[in-house]
């Protein structure tokens, strides 16, 4: 009877250990998805601010007279920028930057401060949400691995002719 109880105890410990390992792995995966959702929401919020800036009259500090988004800065949109170029706005939560492929294709990069191995890029081809292309990436040993990426990031969606 003692050997049977010992065997059941060892078997119970192995099963509990496996369940804990599976739970830790599931939590880690869920944390990555949660971080992606948060930084995606932040990128979309900034894109909304870009659109709002574009349609605000220049007399009120907006860019309605601008023919493109070259020179757009976080200061112009009301964010506190960091760095001399004013194209970065880092906080304790996010690292954010506005970049330009060319005058018609600005894009936003957002990374969480607590995990710099995640990145969301939001390409904006025009002043509405149908003109956005989203790219999510995870840094691996071999570089950035794209995941959940819209196809043809370098092509404007149909009906999006620019700013």
C-alpha positions, 0 to 999 in steps of 0.5 A, spaced: 500 500 500 505 504 501 508 504 494 501 505 491 500 511 495 508 513 493 506 512 486 500 516 486 503 522 489 509 522 484 504 522 478 500 527 481 506 532 482 508 530 475 501 532 472 500 538 476 507 540 474 505 539 467 499 544 468 503 549 471 508 549 465 502 549 460 499 555 464 505 559 464 506 558 456 498 560 455 499 566 459 505 569 456 502 568 449 496 572 452 500 577 454 503 578 447 497 579 444 494 584 449 501 588 448 499 588 440 492 590 442 494 596 446 499 598 441 495 597 435 490 602 439 495 607 440 497 607 433 490 608 431 489 613 436 495 617 433 492 616 426 486 619 428 490 625 431 493 626 424 487 626 420 484 631 425 490 635 424 489 635 417 482 637 417 483 643 422 484 650 419 491 652 419 489 659 423 488 654 429 494 650 428 492 645 423 494 642 417 488 644 412 493 648 407 498 643 407 498 639 400 502 633 404 504 631 411 511 632 410 514 635 416 508 633 421 510 633 428 507 630 434 508 638 437 503 640 431 498 635 433 498 637 441 503 631 443 509 633 447 515 630 443 522 628 445 528 629 441 530 635 436 526 632 430 519 632 434 517 626 430 518 622 437 513 622 443 515 617 448 512 616 454 513 611 460 508 606 456 510 607 449 515 609 444 512 613 438 515 615 432 512 618 425 516 617 419 515 618 412 516 613 406 515 620 401 510 625 402 504 621 400 506 615 405 507 617 412 507 611 417 507 611 425 511 606 429 509 604 436 512 600 441 511 598 448 516 601 453 516 594 457 517 590 451 521 593 445 521 586 441 514 588 439 512 593 433 506 596 430 507 600 423 501 603 421 501 606 414 496 612 412 495 613 405 489 618 405 485 621 410 480 616 412 480 609 416 479 605 409 486 608 407 490 605 413 495 599 412 497 595 418 503 591 420 505 587 426 511 584 428 515 581 433 523 581 433 526 574 433 533 572 433 533 573 425 530 580 425 523 582 425 518 577 423 511 580 420 505 577 423 498 579 422 500 584 416 496 587 411 498 585 404 501 590 399 504 595 404 507 599 399 500 600 395 495 605 397 488 601 398 483 603 392 480 610 392 486 612 396 489 618 392 493 621 398 492 627 402 
